[in-house]
């Protein structure tokens, strides 16, 4: 009976991880699609609109980091560094792709904002993990 329960739990974990991988891949594809569409050349955003647009990088890549870290089985140093690295690399690749799109430009500040989003989510998750472990102790 015990081995049947263990097998069921492992099967559930695999399905759960497959679901996380699917959602994460879909989110990555949406990020790339949205950011590589040519900009409307007839419209010039105001400074406020441009700042708001640039700041959207932070939550977009925080969400990506959250999705990536849930693809792993544990919240440890390896899952954290791997998720952070993939998030930053995808942000850099995304900016590189934008450099080849008419009316779009690559921006180092956007790459930094992507890393800030991932770092912010990592910090929030570490704080929550620490609080959860203090409550259990």
N, C-alpha and C positions, 0 to 999 in steps of 0.2 A: 504494500500500500504506500509506503514511504517513497519508493522509487517512482511510482506512478505520479505522485504529487510533485516530485522534483522535476520529472519530465514535462509535466503540464506547465509548471512555472517557467522552465527554460523556454518552452515553445511560446508562451505568452510574451516573454522578454524579447525573443527574436522578432515576433510580430510587431511589438511595440517599437523596437529599434528600426525595423523596416519602415514603419509609419513615419518615424522621425526623419529618416533618411529621405523618404519621398517628399515630405513637406519642406525639408531644408533644400533639396534640389530644386523643387518648384520655386521656392522663394529666391534662390540664387538666379534662376532663369528670369524671373520677373524683374529683379534688380538690374540685370544686364540689359534686358529688353527696354525697360523704361529709360535707363541712362544712356543708351546708345541711339535713341531716336533723334533725328535732326531737330534742332531748335527752330522755332518760328522766327525767321529773320526779319519779319515786319514788326516785331514787338520788342521794345526795350524795357525790361523791368526796372522799377524804381530801386533805389538803394535798399530800402526796407524789404522789398520782395526778394532781392538778391540775397540779403543776409538770411532771411527766413528759409529760402531755398537751400542755402549752404548748410544751415543748422539742421536741416532734415537728414543730413548724412549721419548725424549722431544716433538718433533712434533707429534709423534703417539698419545700420551696422551693429547696433546693440541687439536688435532682434535677431540678426543673422548669427551673432555669437551665441545667443541663447539657444537657438535652434541647433547649432553645431554641437554645443556641449551636451545637449540631450541625446545626440547620436551615440555617445559613449556610455559605457555601463557604470562608470563611477565618476565622482567629482574629485579628481586628484590632479597632481601637477601635470601629468601627461595629457589628460583631457583638456586642462586649462590652456597649456601652451600650444597644443595642437589646434584647438579651436581659435585661439587668438591669432596664430600664424595663418591659418586658412582665411580668416576674416580679413586680415591686413593684406594678404596676397591677392585675394579676390578684389579688394578695393583698388589695389595698384593695377591689376589687369584691367579692371573696369575703366580706370582713368586712361590707361594706354589705349584701349579700344576707342574711347571718346576722342582721342587725338586724331584718329583717322576719319571721323565723321564730319562732314561739312557743317559749319556753324557751331561746332562744339570744340572745346579745348580741354586738355588735360590740366589738372591743377594739383600741385603739391599740397596746398591747404586742404583740398577735399580729401586727399589720402590721409592727412593728419586727423581730420575730423572723423574719418572712418575708424582710425585706430583709437581715437578718444571714445567713440561709441562702444567699441569692443572692450576697452579698458574699463569704462564706466560700468558696463554690465558685469564684467568679471569682479569688480570691486563690490558691487551690490550683492552678487551671488556669494562671494566669500563672507561678507558680513552676515548674510542670512544663514549660511551654513554654520558659521561660528555661533550665532545666537541659538540656532536649533540644537547644537551640541551642548551648549551651556545649560539649556533647559533640561536636557536629558540627564545631565550629570548630577 
